[in-house]
Amino acid sequence: MSSQEGRPPAVKPANATAEAAQVDPRLVVSQEGFKGYLHEFIRKIKGGELGSLPVVIGLILIWVVFQSLNSNFLSAQNLSNLSIDIVATGMISVGIVFVLLLGEIDLAAGSVSGVAAAVLAVVNVNKGWNPVTSIILAVLVGTLLGFVHGWFFAKIGVPAFVVTLAGMLAWSGLQLQILGPNGTINLDNNGLVSKLTSSYFGELIAAYGLAAVATLGFFTASYLGNIRRKAAGVPVRTLTDLIIRTVGLGIVAFGVAYVLNSYKGLPVALLIFLLVCVGSDFILRRTVYGRKVFAVGGNIEAARRAGINVASIRISVFMISGGMAAVGGIFAASRISSASQATGQSNVLMMAIAAAVIGGTSLFGGRGSTFSALLGMLVIQSIASGMALQGVSNSIQFMVTGAVLLGAVVIDSVSRRSQKAAGRA
Amino acid sequence: MEPVLELRGINKRFGAVQVLTDVDLEVHAGEVVALVGDNGAGKSTLIKVIAGVGLPDAGEIRWEGKPVVVNSPGVAQTLGIATVYQDLALCDNLDVVGNLYLGSEIRRFSVLDEVAMEARAQDLLRTLSIKIPSVRIPVASLSGGQRQTVAISRSLLGEPKIVILDEPTAALGVEQTAQVLDLVERMRERGLGVILISHNMVDVRAVADKVAVLRLGRNNGFFATGETSQEEIISAITGATDNAVSRRRARGEYQEGGS
């Protein structure tokens, strides 16, 4: 009998009936095993819970197209350089994700990154401070500027859009002021700051080790979590589900490690960026602070009534955005070994915002992940790199990136609508 | 027996409008007090005074016999006053567990303990006989009645002594209304004091032990539900001594006297 039903016989019948009585009869129980997993997946897609699926598909598409146009595109060297090129703007984008989660926008992030680069260059080169102190000072300056935005937004009630627009103009001026009449300060090519983006962990074990640690860590954490959940009597993920996810992660991780090792090894900048992505995602999903950020982004009134200090959350989020913008500025300066009037200007801000949105963070607040900064930057930088290989001019490149951004926002809006229809938004 | 919450001579004024004048209210443990009154009678203002959202201009609030100053929602919460507002204020993007524990998350090594929160949420919903498809679905996908029960259960997590429910059955269907009223009764059985604001006399008579009527910012009578007719309460709410209801009532008394 029980085998026909496709599930093991109940161990404790008494408990099972009590349990069954509690379950809402309208609840559709998902099937077990691989088939059930597939069904669940299709249901989620239909319901508009796309997650990072569109961006992954888009990325694969972009790679296939550019690889067919130029066989150097997927070469180890190009991919390795690409992975370093995404870091500067990606760092800014991580901060932008925090702001977008509140349903707000930070237009000053680009200028803040420019100011931070200028501060770094002035104290490190002109004043001769040691690089570590210079970096700390630059990040503190960025955080302070973020605090200014957050304070005017949260305490005075000026719309974030306007505050950060004013900030964008003002900090551009400040950047020129700090840089002085020359406008460009070259960093020491062999200094710590320059090495941030020019060093690699050359040993094979570094990249493969990281891939192994990530895969095993993911599996162990999920498996231990499952054991705890079982002990506490709450629903668990099936082992099939767990294995599929682990294998998927493992393939990606070892694939990336293989490519990086085929060139110079694991880039230091990429490692730092990955750690920032994982760390900030952990903060958003697993800490009380992150829960508060999501709550404020979801419903301000509910957050306030739950005793959350909405103003301090808002200020802190803008401080994070400012601090991450500064980190991005430091990497941007490191990449070209100089801080100039152009650092953080032109379209850096727009690319950072576009990356977050392309990666799947909602512009409407309350939904998103810092990994969208990574995925979105991969898309943007792949387009830029592919076009550069083809010798296509900047003008076309901007137009294509613009179209991709529009596509991402359309997907966001449409998936929101189908989520509403499926009752999940 | 000493009331858990006692208001004496509460006055509140907004500009030229005296919203509350010498309002008294008592709530005992294990008692459901219905607070009724027409629109603009001052119910919401009185609730805000109790919940610490608006300070009274004059008057005294006593908590378990001792005078207290409730000058912030936090103070009210620490005392043991939980409020479920009419607009519920749930975060649609968070799941049921996230909403239940918002602001009082359980931590394990300073990291959110999702497992413990989920297990306790299941237990809580089970003891209150609340049926929700899954505690891991976003609140956005719940029906109005389910959202109401989630909001009420959320208020019970802090082990309050007094729960204020603002129009909990407004906009609910027959079945859901019954569920919420059941929930109110289970709260009374647990020894909680409940202040129930409602316009629905059927609901009020179904669960309330006492009815406190506000009219134009003043007390207009306290009634024991068992000994009072619906008409008496309604005339206290409307302040009408001469209306269809009272006239009909007067005729009834006249007939009784005459026969």
Boltz contact constraints between the chains, C-beta under 6 A:
constraints:
  - contact:
      token1: [A, 22]
      token2: [B, 126]
      max_distance: 6.0
  - contact:
      token1: [A, 24]
      token2: [B, 131]
      max_distance: 6.0
  - contact:
      token1: [A, 24]
      token2: [B, 133]
      max_distance: 6.0
  - contact:
      token1: [A, 27]
      token2: [B, 133]
      max_distance: 6.0
  - contact:
      token1: [A, 228]
      token2: [B, 115]
      max_distance: 6.0
  - contact:
      token1: [A, 229]
      token2: [B, 115]
      max_distance: 6.0
  - contact:
      token1: [A, 232]
      token2: [B, 115]
      max_distance: 6.0
  - contact:
      token1: [A, 232]
      token2: [B, 119]
      max_distance: 6.0
  - contact:
      token1: [A, 234]
      token2: [B, 118]
      max_distance: 6.0
  - contact:
      token1: [A, 234]
      token2: [B, 119]
      max_distance: 6.0
  - contact:
      token1: [A, 286]
      token2: [B, 111]
      max_distance: 6.0
  - contact:
      token1: [A, 286]
      token2: [B, 112]
      max_distance: 6.0
  - contact:
      token1: [A, 288]
      token2: [B, 105]
      max_distance: 6.0
  - contact:
      token1: [A, 295]
      token2: [B, 91]
      max_distance: 6.0
  - contact:
      token1: [A, 295]
      token2: [B, 102]
      max_distance: 6.0
  - contact:
      token1: [A, 298]
      token2: [B, 91]
      max_distance: 6.0
  - contact:
      token1: [A, 298]
      token2: [B, 92]
      max_distance: 6.0
  - contact:
      token1: [A, 298]
      token2: [B, 93]
      max_distance: 6.0
  - contact:
      token1: [A, 298]
      token2: [B, 94]
      max_distance: 6.0
  - contact:
      token1: [A, 299]
      token2: [B, 91]
      max_distance: 6.0
  - contact:
      token1: [A, 301]
      token2: [B, 89]
      max_distance: 6.0
  - contact:
      token1: [A, 302]
      token2: [B, 89]
      max_distance: 6.0
  - contact:
      token1: [A, 302]
      token2: [B, 90]
      max_distance: 6.0
  - contact:
      token1: [A, 302]
      token2: [B, 91]
      max_distance: 6.0
  - contact:
      token1: [A, 305]
      token2: [B, 89]
      max_distance: 6.0
  - contact:
      token1: [A, 306]
      token2: [B, 102]
      max_distance: 6.0
  - contact:
      token1: [A, 306]
      token2: [B, 103]
      max_distance: 6.0
  - contact:
      token1: [A, 307]
      token2: [B, 103]
      max_distance: 6.0
  - contact:
      token1: [A, 308]
      token2: [B, 103]
      max_distance: 6.0
  - contact:
      token1: [A, 366]
      token2: [B, 93]
      max_distance: 6.0
  - contact:
      token1: [A, 367]
      token2: [B, 93]
      max_distance: 6.0
  - contact:
      token1: [A, 423]
      token2: [B, 141]
      max_distance: 6.0
  - contact:
      token1: [A, 424]
      token2: [B, 138]
      max_distance: 6.0
  - contact:
      token1: [A, 424]
      token2: [B, 141]
      max_distance: 6.0
  - contact:
      token1: [A, 425]
      token2: [B, 140]
      max_distance: 6.0
